[in-house]
């Protein structure tokens, strides 16, 4: 997630949310909250969505009642799987070192 | 349109036109769903400031370059004449500025409008800078990281310098007024030296603050590397801050007896120095903006 700066963490949880299927902005905020992620503000959400869209990791779908759904692209799914695998390795190592796994 | 919808529309307007054209409608719908808490307003204002600083990355290079240059020219078009007018406010009543404003109502209204616009733009620039630097300051506070604490200390010292110089200027003005009222006459030489010293202090403070802010933004992980364009914003900000300083000077001249700050050629030369400084800052801003567009195009 190089070049995302402060939007790196929000971008990761947004992609995770979109892995389930297309969602519009408010649905993403609610889903991220439900999965225990950070409370995304509208500005942060669209800052991250804009960067994800520019890098071709998510794509916009046609507007439905003024709300535009977004979906994960194939490239986005690939990047997400690499990021999550990396996080999983870090988590497993940490748990082993703490004697919890 | 309901009150909440109108407030949401106002928040959307914080974003640049290219962003509103792409995301405006859906973002307005999201704000309507989400509701507008204080936290939400801060989040949107911060993201909008970043969007304005980044510019439209999808736009062709020529458009972005033109936009950066146009912004610099607009800043110059607004701030430089205002600075010039206010630096000349200490001139005698028979000077061209006062003769023109006393003769025409429109000229007087124009002068008030120019003052109002300069203050509004200056304060807006200050607000944008605070919003952008805020995450870096918060990170410095949270992590107590030495790399971040030092630039923060430099920025605080700079702010203190400016405050102290204003206090010194105020004491100087009141002392001179009292001396005049007691009939012992003004001390124009002291007043001119005080003004020159304050300008020097502001320059030092400007260097300290800009340098500190630039290092803080560069080192803080909380700030998007793309937001380094914030440097260009600081140049514009301090042009605005300089002009606000001149406006304060002008306002003080209106309140205090005109001779208290010293008039005549010295005031004219100081005004020229301020103008040259403002122009230099605008030129650097334009160059920084150009360099930024070149870097992002690579």
Interface residues (C-beta under 8 A of the other chain):
Chain A: X3 X4 X5 X6 X7 X24 X25 X26 X29 X41 X42 X43 X44 X45 X46 X47 X50 X54 X63 X65 X66 X67 X68
Chain B: X19 X23 X25 X26 X27 X28 X29 X30 X31 X33 X34 X39 X40 X42 X43 X44 X45 X46 X47 X48 X50 X51 X57 X58 X135 X222 X223 X224 X225 X226 X227
